Amino acid sequence: MSLLTRPAFAANALPQLVDALVEKGWFVGEGFLDAELCHELHRELMEMAERDALAAAGIGRGDEHQLRRDIRGDAIRWLDRESLAQRRYLEAMGELQRELNQALFLGLFEYEAHFAHYPPGAFYKKHLDSFRGRANRVVSTVGYLNPGWPADGGGEMAIFAADEPEREVARVRPEAGNFACFLAETVPHEVLPTRLPRASIAGWFRRNASLGGLVDPAR
């Protein structure tokens, strides 16, 4: 079975994700993503890192964008469908988008995602994914790509309660196949310092927030 035809998700995984998003605002699934797909995406990202084809990630957007290595230390590259693995991952996220819209009537119209490579020692301090003054990023996703991640490897994503931002409710090991999904505007999270090179894909489902011809107006 080819990469494009084999299931990208574990059986019956999407209904479980939707239920968790409604009940808790977040979902964590171990072995959620197809192993072969993760292998191909991991290989692609590592090749990019080796040839210095990644860009240092910043915080903020537009005029507010800035590099802050004291806040986040990853390097990124946006998915552009240039490989079979990227196309399959984006098609799988399209399946998830349709499931969320049908079940929750979220009006999601677009998905954007980038590879994220954290070198040893890198982290990302606690934050929300919806940019300040923006309301268009609605649901966040993180797919993990590292095979055989050791227990002492660090790099976990800590998820905090929306109503108690100091209370940790989940910790996601960055093992290939694991997948996290949560509400972008309300669920705080952070990436703990990693001891090994950490590979993932971060993505966001967006709602069309255009008004009067102005794309993504301020909230």
Buried (B, 14 or more C-beta within 10 A) or exposed (E): EEBEEEEBBBEEBBEEBBEBBEEBBBBBBEBBBBEBBBBBBBBBBBEBBEEEEBEEBBBEEEEEEEEEEEBBBBBBBEBEEEBBBBBBBBEBBEEBBEBBBEBBEBEBBEBBBBBBBBEBEBBBEEEBBBBEEBBBBBBBBBBBBBEEBEEEBBBBBBBBBBEEBEEBBBEBBBBBBBBBBBBBBBBBBBBBBBEBBBBBBBBBBBBEBEEEEEEBBEE
